[in-house]
């Protein structure tokens, strides 16, 4: 019996989306078209979005001819109509396992900073399906929890209470203008809230969301333009730590450079927070480029660290982060310092099929986890044009498969946690039942 596959999804030039009657869904791992495995096909998660891939015809699987085919046009009535591929942008908490299958060589523009996922149509289930797996069951980041109709009065009230706090003014713009969920949490007094501190950075990431060269795709929001004082940081953070449900305050949350460059200010603010309250979790997201400052922050009482990297191979790391004045070895040392200090330590692993599951990458990642005793890998879909990223990383073939990567990690390191979000200190080490993978 032949395997039943979802149908190819495509769009016309007016961006109307259709499924093909005969051709089947394909995906891409790196530069290679592949068929998705049954285990990695799940219904499109709620609150996900579909995008068209402008100027890029889809690649489909022809089950009769048993080959992949690029479909640039389809017959409609008496004329041939050009078509374009479709991609999914999934709700948070889901790891994509395949990129959209399309002819990227036809692309005429660089795609915006979103993560693009292979999508098809399942006739039996009567729904869109994506090549993905769930890696975090935390539902607090679900868009249904963020109703802007209730936000505005909360923002106005807090700004009135702290009229001279520049940080709060920045976060009000993040919440209202850029629709940052973390910033909204601050005004709702719940969950994880951001504490941006740094207008500068010592990386020049290809996919930076707060600063891009004019010839590139636009960044998602404006970077903070000042360094908050310890007083401003504490004025914003302490009420959240003392009052919010599942309270976390996080340095290094999007609208800034890297907070490690403001470590003295952050250490002073964190010391004050820790002296004032034992409630809540203080987290630090960073590139980890200056190990001595990580030690300083450990001494100040930081609860957890999350270090960002796209690869455990130095060459690929340098190609993406383009570090200024630091080396990959510094990042590795920072991870070790955090773990040796007893802090909950994770990496913000910016993943893309074909790069993250390349055999050499898999071996480097396994060795890194074994050496550091890492607590968690946050599997984050890298938001970047797939063709641009593959080209910059020198990708020519395909990897072992993202799902197989997770399986191998879990087999060799049963206590290693997968996730998508930062955790409160009460949930750093949940039970096996709660951290099991795959998550249903």
Residue, then its C-alpha position, 0 to 999 in steps of 0.5 A: x500500500x502506497x503512503x498517503x501524503x498531504x497535498x501541495x499547497x500553493x497560492x495564485x498571484x492574488x495570494x489566494x491559497x489552494x491545495x493541488x488535486x494530485x501533487x503532494x507536499x514536499x519540504x526542504x532540509x537545507x538545499x535538498x527537497x525531501x518528503x516529510x516523515x509521518x511523525x513530523x506532520x502535525x495540524x497547523x497550530x492555532x494562532x499560526x499564520x500562512x505566508x506566500x513566498x513571492x516569486x518562488x514556485x513550489x516544489x512538489x512530489x509527483x507520486x506517479x512519476x516518483x520524483x520532485x517537480x517544480x511547478x511554476x504554472x497551473x492551467x486555469x480555464x484556457x490560460x496558464x497561471x503563475x503560482x507561488x509557494x506557501x509557508x507557515x509561521x507557527x505559533x511559539x512552542x513548535x520546532x519546525x523540521x522542514x523548510x518550505x519546498x520551493x525554487x529559491x533561485x527565482x527569488x527577487x527580494x530578501x524575505x522578512x525576518x520570519x521563520x518559514x515552515x513547510x505546509x501542506x493540506x491533509x484531505x483526511x483530517x481536512x486541515x493544514x499540516x506542517x512539518x514540526x513538533x511541539x517542544x514546549x507546553x507553556x501556554x502563557x505565550x498563546x496570543x489568545x492571552x493578549x487582548x489589546x482592548x484591556x492593555x491601554x488603560x494599564x499602560x496609561x496608569x503605570x506611566x502616570x505612576x512612573x512619569x520620569x522612568x525612561x525604561x517604562x516609556x520604552x516598554x510602553x512603546x514595545x507593548x503598544x506599537x510593536x505588540x511585544x508580548x513580554x512588554x505587555x506582560x509587564x503591564x498585566x503584572x504577570x509572567x515574563x517581563x523584559x528589562x532592555x538595557x543596552x543600545x549597543x552590541x558586539x555582534x552583527x547578527x545576520x538576523x538581528x531583529x533590532x538593527x539591520x543595514x539599510x540594504x537588508x530587510x527591515x528590523x522588527x522594532x527600534x533598539x533602545x537608545x539609552x542605558x537605564x540606571x539601576x534605579x530605573x531598572x529596580x523601579x520597573x522590576x521590583x513590583x513585577x517580581x513582588x506581585x506578578x504571577x509566575x514572575x520573571x524579569x529578563x535582561x536581553x529581550x529583543x529591543x536592544x543590543x547585548x546586555x553583557x555590555x552593561x553588566x556593571x549596571x545590571x549587577x548593581x540593579x540585580x543586587x538591589x532586587x535580590x536584597x529587596x525580595x526573594x520572590x520571582x526569577x531574574x534571568x539574563x539572555x546574552x551572547x555570552x561574549x565576556x565570561x568575566x562579566x558572567x561571573x560578575x552577574x553570578x555573584x550578583x545573584x542572577x538566577x538563570x542564563x540563556x546564551x544564544x548561538x546558531x551553531x556549535x561549529x566556530x566557523x558557522x557561529x562566526x558567519x552568523x554572529x560576526x563577533x566584534x572583539x570576542x571569540x567563540x571560545x569566550x561563549x563556551x567559557x561563559x556557559x561553563x561559568x554559569x553551570x559551575x556557579x549552579x545557575x540554571x543554564x540554557x542555550x537559545x539555539x537558533x535552528x534551521x533544518x539542514x544546518x542544525x541537523x548536519x552530521x558535523x553539527x550534531x556531533x559538535x552539539x552532543x560533545x558540547x552538552x556532555x562537556x557542559x552539563x547544559x540544563x536546557x536547549x531552547x529550540x528556536x526557529x531562526x527567523x531569516x530568509x532560508x535561502x540567504x541563511x543557507x547560502x551564508x552558511x555554505x549549505x549544499x546538502x541535507x542533515x539527518x532530520x530535526x526530529x532525529x536530532x531531538x531523538x538522539x539528544x534525548x537518548x544520550x542525555x535523558x535529563x536534558x530539557x527541550x523548551x522554547x521559553x524561559x522558566x521560573x526557578x520553581x520549574x527549573x527541574x520539573x518531573x520527567x512527566x512534565x519534561x518528556x518529549x515528544x509533547x502531545 
